């Protein structure tokens, strides 16, 4: 079973990975220090 929301590190936020996540209809977010405590969801 795949998770619905994946938390991507900046090192893994390449366009190839993002496009694959969009193709599989998986939501992802990229945390940074500003929103680490209250993460914002980035919808693909």
Secondary structure as GFF3:
##gff-version 3
##sequence-region A 1 44
A	DSSP	beta_strand	5	8	.	.	.	ID=ss1
A	DSSP	three_ten_helix	10	12	.	.	.	ID=ss2
A	DSSP	alpha_helix	15	23	.	.	.	ID=ss3
A	DSSP	beta_strand	27	30	.	.	.	ID=ss4
###
